[in-house]
């Protein structure tokens, strides 16, 4: 259903409870679909001398759109992002059986007032690689829609880093997992004044495995609203969602998760965890980990949340080792975020992400 | 109310499904209007402020749309025009059981109400359709100044006390069904426990819908003054008809500093009753409020007992269990609002879904900016016993103070084959083994109930488990 035929979502809908559509729409005018500049994309190996063989970035064809842009047919953010991209889409294609030794970085540079990108992800069967997508730039509004499929038996690490300046970002993912695919997805947020992310993963083939990790750093007046939805439609599927946030200043961090186990998804094993570290009296953290289970023959489905301040005992321990208070605090925040960061990929990817996060920590905390 | 030809099939062997011939003294025509609301108020000879409050609430109800969350398809089936909003079966509230009309007495005898009172309760209110038909309180409590009346008598005898607290915890505009209740409320309990008085034995209310297409809208207000304590127990049943009934109650609890209120419910409405209830408490300094909530019956239950922790050091606890069988949706949960420092709360929710039933936990925990050093613990466990059944959890945690420590955990699983095997190896049949496991699963709830209710609850669950194998 195109955007023009959809109704403005109500705040009774939990997806829009904390960030109304008006607050994330570029102009706040529901019916307006403004003109957007195109994001600049570039692909490179993360390591010097590394190769990107088997990975291409090209303009999407009609056939690509038909095959890969299938998620969110009645979802307002998906349809809005398709409308604002005005039919243009790029496709990141990974060849069947492609095996990349070095991680690949996709840079998405967003400049201008309003900037949008519709990116299709087409990962071939049995491909193996790590992809880091870095979204940066100084656009005042950024919209990113990623749709696509991870092929059968592929082994893929997919990390997205949001390092937008002070602008707002609306990010939506609609990704499908092939049979026996093993996917690790990571979201790192330390940029943008307002972020609304709606990440949806569908496991419609048996035997797939998905780990979604989030490391979110909020400071000053940031508003970070992440929604992660994982659908288990096929038997013997496995998922874990692990979300760590550190909230400072007057920031607000929202983590909503939905694990849906449909009837027939026998042997499904799913769990989600939200951990929030509250660092200031004006920060707020909201967690809504939801479960909908329609299959009785499951290995287990669970969720949990924990909120709390920096642990006094840990602070004391570090102070006895010579750390002053700000240093000890910074180390504990980094450790909190690092526990999910370290799960996002290989050692090379982890080192890269940690370096990036440490820089952000020193800049914004 | 939508005709439900499968209702008898749906309610199965519901043990309270008997019904007596309707023998009412006043029955309003079905449907709701401002005039109906005014007529109810006039019939009860209420003060003007109550009539005006009812009318305001009615207008709010009429203009407010149905909720856009929860089981909307079931909610849409409610036909408000087909409901009878007031039906009076007895001319007055009796204090002597022998004075209650025989047909009503028979009903409650079959439910065991006077027997329970004789054995161990401090007081009993029995409500049949819209109004209380029987009421009794132990003399020693009366002497200590404990007021335990049906709500209509409470308004007549203590108008100032009722006016001071009525609608202060659940405003009429809180939600569509609280507005409906405020407009047409009838019956319910009014309790005031004076300072420092401890009501050692539980007091009990029993609610029964007997007539077809009946709406029951009782209103309960409990005020526990400083340092006092009370345990209130309520039970609910209805007969089985092929058309649906509506139960939409409002319960307001006020625990003043240092008071302790425990409110226990075993809800076993027949599976053609919509049970849409608003229950909320305010806990002042160092007060304790506990909701112990069992939901076995009804077609659709939407009930989220809430506690507002308003005073420093207050504590809230909600223990709830829900059983969802064929055609049932138990949408239950809890809400805790931490407004003051050093407040603590604990939620334990357990649900079982069977025969295509759906159990949902919907919860909210809020910790406000000013509430320092709060502690929150939420645990939800669900068992799905067969194919086609469903379990959902929708918890929300909103934490605005960095000194708060909150934990939430939930799990959905099936009955472990190993547990069943273990029990069968000790000589139990598979069905018995399942019933034992289910009773064990609900044990944290039943151990908080008075003994008779706990036994009843275990029997009910054993009955529900019958025929679950093969």
Interface residues (C-beta under 8 A of the other chain):
Chain A: X10 X12 X13 X14 X261 X263 X276 X278 X279 X280 X281 X282 X283 X284 X285 X286 X287 X288 X289 X290 X291 X292 X293 X294 X295 X296 X297 X298 X300 X301 X302 X303 X304 X305 X306 X307 X308 X309
Chain B: X67 X68 X69 X369 X382 X384 X385 X386 X387 X388 X389 X390 X391 X392 X393 X394 X395 X396 X397 X398 X399 X400 X401 X402 X403 X404 X405 X406 X407 X408 X409 X410 X411 X412 X413 X414
